[in-house]
Amino acid sequence: MTLLAVSEAAERLGVSTRQVQHLVARGDLRSLARGVVDETSVERLLAVRRGSHTRAWAESTAWAAVALLSGRESGWLGDSQRSRLRGRLRGLEAEELAERARGRASVSRYVAHRSAGERLRAELVDTWPAAARLGLAATNAIDGYLGTTDLKAVVSRHGLIRDDAGSVTLRATSMDLDVVRDLVGASDALAALDLAESLDVRERRAGIDAIDRALGAFRG
């Protein structure tokens, strides 16, 4: 694990030190001690932002975007909000959407004992089946969604250790998990957005390409 001074993180991200502190408070960066942040969390934020400083959509809007790209309704938005979102989606490129939609969940990464694998996976909404359809080989990594209120209990129950380079990715959201499960089965859009945040070049490329296809189909 490599640590960066807040000033160095600010330089890499092209923001002020105060903005770095704001990113830490919001959970976009991870601080391990006063005045330092984890370098991997900086790299992950850079991978998603790609030099842009556009604010992420609200959680409800981000999930509505996934729903629209998946051919599903987004009943939690009003008609006028949904109409505006449709217009925005038609004008976005894949990398822009990946950045805008990152607010759909709070993402944290962990190391787990190898015996926790299947038991932990069973408690999550796993997007890997969709990732496999995008041509990626199965791995031992675990990546899935769970309720925000369940996060602490799941971490404790499985003895997870916080590590931004860990192979367990938990995406905590307040969205109804039945909706999330439906979206995973409806299309590859959600898995593609997850992959677009990866530091692995092949995974990120697969995600961006799939988002691009989804946007193209949405535009007709």
PyMOL commands that set and color helices and strands:
alter all, ss='L'
color gray80, all
select helices_A, chain A and resi 6-13+17-26+39-49+59-69+79-91+94-104+114-121+128-133+148-157+177-186+189-195+201-219
alter helices_A, ss='H'
color red, helices_A
select strands_A, chain A and resi 3-5+31-33+36-38+106-111+125-126+142-147+161-162+168-173
alter strands_A, ss='S'
color yellow, strands_A
deselect
rebuild
show_as cartoon
